Amino acid sequence: PQGELLPPEEPWLQSEEGRADKFLRKIQDKMQPLFRVQANIEATGKEIPPEQDVYTKETLSHDRIQLAQNRFEKELVEPIAAFMGKAGVTQEELAAYLYAKHAAERNAHIKEAYGKEDGSGMSDAQAEAILNRDPDAIFQLKSKERDLATLAKQVYRINDFMKEQLLHSDLYTEDQVNEWPDYEFYVPLKGHHKDGQPPFSIGRGFNVRGKEVHQAKGRSTLAESPFMHSIMQAQQVLVRREKNDVNVALGKLVEANPNPLWKILSGDVTPRMKDGKVEMMFDPDTREERPVMDPRTMEDKIGFKVNGKQKYIQFMGEGGLRLKNSMSMMGPEELDWFTKKVSKVMRYLAGINTSWNPPFIISNAVRDIQTAIYGLIAEQESTAKFKGKLGGLEIAWKVLKGWPSAFMGYSDYTREHQKTLITRKPLSAKRKEWARNAEEYRESGGKIGFFGMADMETRVSDLQREINKAQGGIVGNSIKAWDETFDFIEDYNASVENAIRLSTYVHARDALYAANPKATEEERLGYRERAAAVAK
């Protein structure tokens, strides 16, 4: 691809990384190079608008992804598990039913497009045997057909949800989505990587490139559970959508601030050549041939998409590569078996000493209040985008006074408004307002959040736990009782931990609104994001 430096203006200076910055980058904040770049731009007297404030968007992206994943699980996955438990449908039976329903239409499409028989990995005869209770079929599903049909519709909702997420992002356009085959019973048919890698892509740190949905060209082996891959594919899109939004903001920052540090490229990177031809490889995930990208062409680039079109940011020099590497390190990593086991033990030890320990909740609240007040005062004096807008010590006093209301509001929010930790009476107007503030605070990404992508084994295990809970009995009721107790403690701790952050968010947001009462809705959205970043 061809890339040109933007027209030169008076360039802002990229300072050398000092010892303090290096320490912060390695120990505390991987995004320190990005923070320093934005600080250098602001040092020229130029204010970075919210849509270009990449550091803030990256900070908020973790909680936004976690919130989106939690909603997805609660609204689309947990109801399926509950129905399966009550109906006595196993994961294997649902996977076989979904596969068999889709096999015939996938086979017909693959044959017409590529001339390959049984391109779904399951023949029409095998699918018919599964669906019609053939005594020789592995699964006998006819007796459960009504329940399976109901569950299948819920799984198709997951795939429709994935498509909607793509359409409401820059990852795909409506025209591109309309090019997909028009399947009635679509489910993803994906294989399993033998090298232990996850069977899907969530983007390399904050690096979004490649196809969101791959064109199927046929397979000769049975795929893994299409039910599990429907869930995992939707979660993949949730993560990639948020990451792409961060990189789109970075692209806008690059375009608005020309510098030898970076430039924008359009189009795909160079594929690797062999004997004068583009080298191709077989992708075991998508079961199709694709070009092998020359890794040397990606060492200094980060990808993102605008209206479905691939673009790249190329970074130059030591400072540019340091920034690129910090962006590339973000995101969940696939853990090996030993690390997974050790991490469970460490999470348990951390839990009994922190969130499950009542004395810690009190001391943590006091420490959070002190840290928040000091941080709020320092932030508004040291950062150009807040200077003179938050009200100095006055806002610190408002935040402190707002803590009790914020605690109640967050409690109401976490307990779905009517099932609060404090009371079960109808909420007052003030508490409803603070509960709405808590919801907005979460939507803006203000909570400290973490996200991850479970592998197939973990996903199957977690779903089975939900199915067992729905089935009741000694095992199911024990799981339910434990979860309710654990959730109660976690919700209470979350309310204490987020009360001062919520109060900070509300009063910082209101101060920014007051500083520009004629702000557009887009500008107010940016103010909410910045208030959420202050709250963190």
TAHU-V829579 format. One record per residue. RES is the residue in one letter. SS is DSSP state (alpha for helix, beta for strand, coil for the rest). PSI is psi in whole degrees, -180 to 180 (* if undefined). NEAR is the number of other C-alpha atoms within 12 Angstrom. Layout:
BEGIN
res: {RES/RES}
ss: {SS/SS}
psi: {PSI/PSI}
near: {NEAR/NEAR}
END
This chain:
BEGIN
res: {P/Q/G/E/L/L/P/P/E/E/P/W/L/Q/S/E/E/G/R/A/D/K/F/L/R/K/I/Q/D/K/M/Q/P/L/F/R/V/Q/A/N/I/E/A/T/G/K/E/I/P/P/E/Q/D/V/Y/T/K/E/T/L/S/H/D/R/I/Q/L/A/Q/N/R/F/E/K/E/L/V/E/P/I/A/A/F/M/G/K/A/G/V/T/Q/E/E/L/A/A/Y/L/Y/A/K/H/A/A/E/R/N/A/H/I/K/E/A/Y/G/K/E/D/G/S/G/M/S/D/A/Q/A/E/A/I/L/N/R/D/P/D/A/I/F/Q/L/K/S/K/E/R/D/L/A/T/L/A/K/Q/V/Y/R/I/N/D/F/M/K/E/Q/L/L/H/S/D/L/Y/T/E/D/Q/V/N/E/W/P/D/Y/E/F/Y/V/P/L/K/G/H/H/K/D/G/Q/P/P/F/S/I/G/R/G/F/N/V/R/G/K/E/V/H/Q/A/K/G/R/S/T/L/A/E/S/P/F/M/H/S/I/M/Q/A/Q/Q/V/L/V/R/R/E/K/N/D/V/N/V/A/L/G/K/L/V/E/A/N/P/N/P/L/W/K/I/L/S/G/D/V/T/P/R/M/K/D/G/K/V/E/M/M/F/D/P/D/T/R/E/E/R/P/V/M/D/P/R/T/M/E/D/K/I/G/F/K/V/N/G/K/Q/K/Y/I/Q/F/M/G/E/G/G/L/R/L/K/N/S/M/S/M/M/G/P/E/E/L/D/W/F/T/K/K/V/S/K/V/M/R/Y/L/A/G/I/N/T/S/W/N/P/P/F/I/I/S/N/A/V/R/D/I/Q/T/A/I/Y/G/L/I/A/E/Q/E/S/T/A/K/F/K/G/K/L/G/G/L/E/I/A/W/K/V/L/K/G/W/P/S/A/F/M/G/Y/S/D/Y/T/R/E/H/Q/K/T/L/I/T/R/K/P/L/S/A/K/R/K/E/W/A/R/N/A/E/E/Y/R/E/S/G/G/K/I/G/F/F/G/M/A/D/M/E/T/R/V/S/D/L/Q/R/E/I/N/K/A/Q/G/G/I/V/G/N/S/I/K/A/W/D/E/T/F/D/F/I/E/D/Y/N/A/S/V/E/N/A/I/R/L/S/T/Y/V/H/A/R/D/A/L/Y/A/A/N/P/K/A/T/E/E/E/R/L/G/Y/R/E/R/A/A/A/V/A/K}
ss: {coil/coil/coil/coil/coil/coil/coil/coil/coil/coil/coil/coil/coil/coil/coil/coil/coil/coil/alpha/alpha/alpha/alpha/alpha/alpha/alpha/alpha/alpha/alpha/coil/coil/coil/alpha/alpha/alpha/alpha/alpha/alpha/alpha/alpha/alpha/alpha/alpha/coil/coil/coil/coil/coil/coil/coil/alpha/alpha/alpha/coil/alpha/alpha/alpha/alpha/alpha/alpha/alpha/alpha/alpha/alpha/alpha/alpha/alpha/alpha/alpha/alpha/alpha/alpha/alpha/alpha/alpha/alpha/alpha/alpha/alpha/alpha/alpha/alpha/alpha/alpha/alpha/alpha/alpha/alpha/coil/coil/coil/alpha/alpha/alpha/alpha/alpha/alpha/alpha/alpha/alpha/alpha/alpha/alpha/alpha/alpha/alpha/alpha/alpha/alpha/alpha/alpha/alpha/alpha/alpha/alpha/coil/coil/coil/coil/coil/beta/coil/coil/coil/alpha/alpha/alpha/alpha/alpha/alpha/alpha/alpha/coil/coil/coil/coil/coil/coil/coil/coil/coil/coil/alpha/alpha/alpha/alpha/alpha/alpha/alpha/alpha/alpha/alpha/alpha/alpha/alpha/alpha/alpha/alpha/alpha/alpha/alpha/alpha/alpha/alpha/alpha/alpha/alpha/alpha/coil/coil/coil/coil/coil/coil/alpha/alpha/alpha/alpha/alpha/coil/coil/coil/coil/coil/coil/coil/coil/coil/coil/coil/coil/coil/coil/coil/coil/coil/coil/coil/coil/coil/coil/coil/coil/coil/coil/coil/coil/coil/coil/coil/coil/coil/coil/coil/coil/coil/coil/coil/coil/beta/coil/coil/coil/coil/coil/coil/alpha/alpha/alpha/alpha/alpha/alpha/alpha/alpha/alpha/alpha/alpha/alpha/alpha/alpha/alpha/alpha/alpha/alpha/alpha/alpha/alpha/alpha/alpha/alpha/alpha/alpha/alpha/alpha/alpha/alpha/alpha/coil/coil/beta/coil/coil/beta/beta/beta/beta/beta/coil/coil/coil/coil/beta/coil/beta/beta/coil/coil/beta/beta/coil/beta/beta/beta/beta/coil/coil/coil/coil/beta/beta/beta/beta/coil/beta/coil/alpha/alpha/alpha/coil/coil/coil/beta/beta/beta/beta/beta/beta/coil/coil/beta/beta/beta/beta/beta/beta/beta/coil/alpha/alpha/alpha/alpha/alpha/alpha/alpha/alpha/alpha/alpha/alpha/alpha/coil/coil/coil/coil/coil/coil/coil/coil/alpha/alpha/alpha/alpha/alpha/alpha/alpha/alpha/alpha/alpha/alpha/alpha/alpha/alpha/alpha/alpha/alpha/coil/coil/coil/coil/alpha/alpha/alpha/alpha/alpha/alpha/alpha/alpha/alpha/alpha/alpha/alpha/alpha/alpha/alpha/alpha/alpha/alpha/alpha/alpha/alpha/alpha/alpha/alpha/alpha/coil/coil/coil/coil/coil/coil/coil/coil/coil/coil/alpha/alpha/alpha/alpha/alpha/alpha/alpha/alpha/alpha/coil/alpha/alpha/alpha/alpha/alpha/alpha/alpha/alpha/alpha/alpha/alpha/alpha/coil/coil/coil/coil/coil/coil/coil/coil/coil/coil/coil/coil/coil/coil/alpha/alpha/alpha/alpha/alpha/alpha/alpha/alpha/alpha/alpha/alpha/alpha/alpha/alpha/alpha/alpha/coil/coil/coil/coil/coil/coil/coil/coil/coil/coil/coil/alpha/alpha/alpha/alpha/alpha/alpha/alpha/alpha/alpha/alpha/alpha/alpha/alpha/alpha/alpha/alpha/coil/alpha/alpha/alpha/alpha/alpha/alpha/alpha/alpha/alpha/alpha/alpha/alpha/alpha/alpha/alpha/alpha/alpha/alpha/alpha/alpha/alpha/alpha/alpha/alpha/alpha/alpha/alpha/alpha/alpha/alpha/alpha/alpha/alpha/alpha/alpha/alpha/alpha/alpha/alpha/alpha/alpha/alpha/alpha/coil/coil/coil/coil/coil/alpha/alpha/alpha/alpha/alpha/alpha/alpha/alpha/alpha/alpha/alpha/alpha/alpha/alpha/alpha/coil}
psi: {155/132/133/142/140/158/130/138/-168/106/143/154/136/110/155/151/116/179/-39/-44/-41/-41/-46/-41/-40/-31/-41/-47/104/-21/13/-40/-38/-43/-43/-39/-48/-36/-39/-37/-44/-26/-19/-1/2/127/132/119/159/-36/-12/2/79/-39/-43/-45/-39/-41/-40/-18/-31/-46/-35/-42/-45/-43/-43/-41/-43/-42/-43/-46/-47/-41/-29/-29/-48/-39/-34/-45/-41/-43/-41/-43/-43/-32/-11/29/131/163/-39/-40/-43/-42/-44/-41/-47/-43/-49/-38/-34/-22/-47/-45/-34/-42/-43/-42/-45/-39/-43/-39/-37/-1/22/134/146/49/-9/-11/-6/129/161/-37/-41/-42/-42/-38/-41/-42/-22/27/44/130/-20/-6/150/-43/135/97/-6/-40/-19/18/-41/-46/-40/-38/-39/-44/-38/-40/-36/-35/-40/-30/-36/-44/-34/-38/-43/-44/-41/-39/-38/-41/-26/24/179/1/-34/152/164/-38/-40/-40/-37/-15/-12/152/141/80/143/-34/41/135/149/136/101/150/-172/128/130/-16/9/2/153/143/33/165/132/10/146/98/-135/65/109/110/166/174/145/-38/126/143/123/132/14/151/159/-4/159/141/170/-180/116/-23/-49/-42/-25/-44/-48/-36/-40/-42/-36/-45/-39/-43/-47/-35/-47/-41/-40/-37/-39/-44/-31/-42/-39/-40/-40/-38/-41/-46/-37/-13/76/142/148/-8/-32/165/162/136/148/149/180/157/171/128/160/137/147/122/39/4/156/125/132/156/155/122/111/-17/-51/-10/39/162/141/155/146/116/135/112/-24/-24/-8/-3/-25/23/152/134/152/169/140/119/41/-3/134/133/163/151/123/134/138/150/171/-43/-38/-44/-33/-41/-43/-43/-37/-39/-35/-18/-7/149/165/147/147/125/148/173/-47/-45/-38/-45/-44/-39/-33/-43/-44/-38/-37/-47/-39/-39/-45/-19/-8/-92/-23/6/106/-45/-34/-35/-42/-50/-35/-39/-44/-44/-40/-41/-47/-47/-42/-44/-48/-44/-39/-43/-44/-40/-44/-18/-25/-14/129/-37/-12/-14/125/8/-18/-11/15/-134/-24/-43/-32/-40/-39/-42/-43/-44/-28/-5/-49/-44/-38/-39/-47/-42/-42/-35/-45/-41/-47/-27/25/43/-46/-16/65/164/-22/-41/156/10/160/144/145/167/-39/-42/-35/-41/-43/-32/-40/-38/-40/-41/-44/-39/-43/-41/-33/-12/23/-26/150/117/155/146/156/170/114/145/178/-45/-46/-41/-44/-43/-44/-41/-39/-34/-41/-37/-44/-39/-40/-26/-16/-149/-174/-47/-51/-44/-33/-43/-43/-44/-43/-46/-41/-40/-47/-44/-38/-48/-44/-42/-42/-46/-40/-37/-43/-45/-34/-6/-50/-33/-41/-44/-41/-44/-50/-47/-32/-43/-48/-36/-40/-38/-45/-32/-21/76/-18/18/144/169/-36/-40/-38/-35/-42/-38/-39/-39/-42/-36/-39/-38/-39/-40/-29/*}
near: {17/16/19/18/23/19/14/15/14/13/20/25/22/32/21/18/22/15/11/16/23/21/16/19/25/18/13/12/23/29/34/33/35/39/31/33/36/37/27/25/31/25/21/18/14/19/23/33/31/29/31/31/37/40/36/38/41/43/38/39/40/37/31/37/42/31/32/34/31/22/20/30/25/16/19/30/36/29/27/40/36/29/30/34/28/22/27/26/35/33/35/25/33/42/35/39/45/42/44/44/38/37/43/30/28/39/36/26/27/25/22/17/17/19/14/21/25/31/33/41/32/34/30/24/20/30/33/28/25/33/35/23/20/18/15/14/21/20/30/27/33/23/19/25/25/17/25/35/29/22/36/37/26/31/39/32/27/36/36/25/27/36/32/22/30/36/24/22/30/33/40/34/23/19/12/22/26/14/14/20/23/15/22/19/28/35/45/41/46/39/31/26/20/11/11/15/20/32/34/39/35/38/34/31/32/42/41/42/38/31/27/39/30/27/28/33/34/38/33/22/18/27/33/32/33/40/44/43/39/38/39/41/43/40/41/40/41/43/46/46/40/44/42/46/37/42/44/40/31/45/35/28/32/35/27/29/35/26/31/27/32/38/34/38/30/26/22/28/30/19/23/21/16/14/8/8/11/17/18/18/19/15/25/29/33/29/29/22/20/23/22/24/22/18/15/13/21/29/23/32/39/45/44/45/41/28/22/30/26/31/35/41/47/38/34/23/18/19/28/32/24/33/37/38/31/30/40/28/22/30/31/26/22/24/20/15/14/11/14/18/13/14/16/15/14/14/17/16/15/15/21/19/16/23/30/25/21/19/15/21/27/20/18/26/30/20/18/29/32/20/24/33/32/24/27/42/30/20/31/30/19/17/27/24/32/32/21/22/30/39/26/26/21/19/30/35/24/28/39/33/20/28/34/26/34/40/38/41/47/44/42/38/35/33/28/20/29/22/21/27/28/23/17/15/13/15/24/18/13/18/29/25/22/34/35/27/37/41/32/28/45/40/27/42/39/45/39/28/26/23/27/29/33/30/32/30/22/20/26/26/17/22/31/30/27/34/33/31/30/29/26/21/16/13/18/22/19/19/24/22/17/15/18/16/15/19/21/23/26/27/32/33/31/36/40/37/37/44/46/49/49/53/47/49/47/46/40/45/40/27/31/34/26/18/21/17/15/12/15/12/13/14/22/27/25/29/40/38/42/47/44/45/42/44/44/37}
END
